[in-house]
Amino acid sequence: DCFGVAPKIKLNDGYEIPGLGIGTWLGFTKDGQRVQTTGDEVQKAVEWAIDAGYRHIDTAAIYSTETQVGKAVNNKIAEGVIKREDVFITTKLWNDRHAEDAVIPALQESLQRLNTSYVDLYLIHWPIAEFSNHTLDGTDYLTTWKGMVAARAQGLTRSIGVSNFNVQQLNRLQEASDVVPAALQVEINLNLQQPSLLEYCQKHGIVVTGYTPFGSLFGARGRDEPPPPRVDHPELVRIATKYNKTVPQVVLRYEVELGVIPIPKSTTKSRIEQNIAVFDFALTAEERATLRNFDKHYRVIPVKHWSKSPYYPFEKN
Ligand code: NDP
């Protein structure tokens, strides 16, 4: 099996995506700045991940981790552990490259950093366009999508999709274009399960990758006090103990059973290995019902600073 331990899922364009991946965003500092990497923690993480059987890596131009992802993948190719076609690489177009003719150059820059000739999946990171000075730009994502279709036609990416789009935006995109997105990447975790969005995507053949899969399991990430559960919640601990798994593994397993492809981030070797070991057990309907109860429509990533954009995808409150 050239695609590792996670089962493969068919995309609507004929390609396949492994059912779990590793995330490579390093997050925000306490004062809201993006954590910048100067070391090789992401490279090491991705090398450990490939050794552990991951064949799906999630990055983005804005994360500043593409170079390290590329080094890791090329090292593992050189070692003979994988071939390029065994590993599924996703990267994303940043908000300041939304003009139709900016998409291909932006992707070419990502390919250079990744040191590869194609990515497997290229996503519009947000439906929102900004200028490089962070002021909002009115460019319509329908325009951006034309650039994405052109990038795919040139073979720079096998599949194209979107991230952080809502149902109305997906509908509008499908009405305007012959090319249905292969994938949607959105926040999915116990506090934000998004049943109607998942149902829409299933109906339209759009695969869902779930970001921030642990939500607030390990505590508040930034702002207010999030709803439960934390990792020591008795009901979660009870389920984990039953299967001889950890609570983070139970959470990832639940997301897999929702039909979502989780992309947990870790730069810790033992956690990287732990997070992919979720394909050898299954939850009962009763356990799934218990986990469903934690859905509170609470977002870790509401990006409220963009709420004035006409393309802001989330509820405004
Ligand atoms: P996650 O839900 O993946 O949580 C990451 C945190 O959980 C890290 O602090 C990590 O610590 C810790 N962790 C991981 N595994 C375990 C474990 N088994 N036990 C205990 N702690 C653990 O959050 P992210 O926000 O990083 O989301 C995942 C990925 O999704 C991102 O890296 C990125 O690729 C993507 N993403 C996409 C977005 C988009 O707009 N499209 C937005 C946000 C994320 P440590 O690393 O120290 O081990």
Residues whose N, C-alpha, C, O or C-beta is under 5 A from the ligand:
A	BS01	NDP	G23 T24 W25 D58 H125 S163 Q185 Y211 T212 P213 F214 G215 P248 I263 P264 K265 S266 T267 T268 R271 Q274
